[in-house]
Amino acid sequence: MTFYERVYETAKLRGLSIKKLADKIGVSDATIYTWKRTGAPTGKNLTAVSEALGVSIDYLLGNTNEMHSNKKDDKSEIDLDKALADQGVVMRYQGKELSDKAKRGILEILKLVDGDED
């Protein structure tokens, strides 16, 4: 299967037309159609297609037939303070900054909602 065929079939599985995929990755649909004859793009377009379709670059290039996600399954602890500071968000409730204990409690609730807790 060619690069274009893998992109087309994967997009179809994800409910995306070539036009919608092109819009999602910021190229024209004509650009994607040129991959039929030119093969795989390089650099940012290759990465963008992989991320948009949720598959590895290796799958798109035909190096593997496993359609595994290209996203890391990172179950490591998130530094909530750092994550929020990086986004410029200060956690406050009723005008008061939340304590570390309150922030940990919120993180535990988020884990329960996300199904990370047994």
Secondary structure in CASP SS format (residue, H / E / C, confidence):
PFRMAT SS
TARGET T0000
AUTHOR 0000-0000-0000
METHOD secondary structure of the structure
MODEL  1
M C 1.00
T C 1.00
F H 1.00
Y H 1.00
E H 1.00
R H 1.00
V H 1.00
Y H 1.00
E H 1.00
T H 1.00
A H 1.00
K H 1.00
L H 1.00
R C 1.00
G C 1.00
L C 1.00
S C 1.00
I H 1.00
K H 1.00
K H 1.00
L H 1.00
A H 1.00
D H 1.00
K H 1.00
I H 1.00
G C 1.00
V C 1.00
S C 1.00
D H 1.00
A H 1.00
T H 1.00
I H 1.00
Y H 1.00
T H 1.00
W H 1.00
K H 1.00
R H 1.00
T H 1.00
G C 1.00
A C 1.00
P C 1.00
T C 1.00
G H 1.00
K H 1.00
N H 1.00
L H 1.00
T H 1.00
A H 1.00
V H 1.00
S H 1.00
E H 1.00
A H 1.00
L H 1.00
G C 1.00
V C 1.00
S C 1.00
I H 1.00
D H 1.00
Y H 1.00
L H 1.00
L H 1.00
G C 1.00
N C 1.00
T C 1.00
N C 1.00
E C 1.00
M C 1.00
H C 1.00
S C 1.00
N C 1.00
K C 1.00
K C 1.00
D C 1.00
D C 1.00
K C 1.00
S C 1.00
E C 1.00
I C 1.00
D C 1.00
L H 1.00
D H 1.00
K H 1.00
A H 1.00
L H 1.00
A H 1.00
D H 1.00
Q C 1.00
G C 1.00
V C 1.00
V C 1.00
M C 1.00
R E 1.00
Y E 1.00
Q C 1.00
G C 1.00
K E 1.00
E E 1.00
L C 1.00
S C 1.00
D H 1.00
K H 1.00
A H 1.00
K H 1.00
R H 1.00
G H 1.00
I H 1.00
L H 1.00
E H 1.00
I H 1.00
L H 1.00
K H 1.00
L H 1.00
V H 1.00
D H 1.00
G C 1.00
D C 1.00
E C 1.00
D C 1.00
END
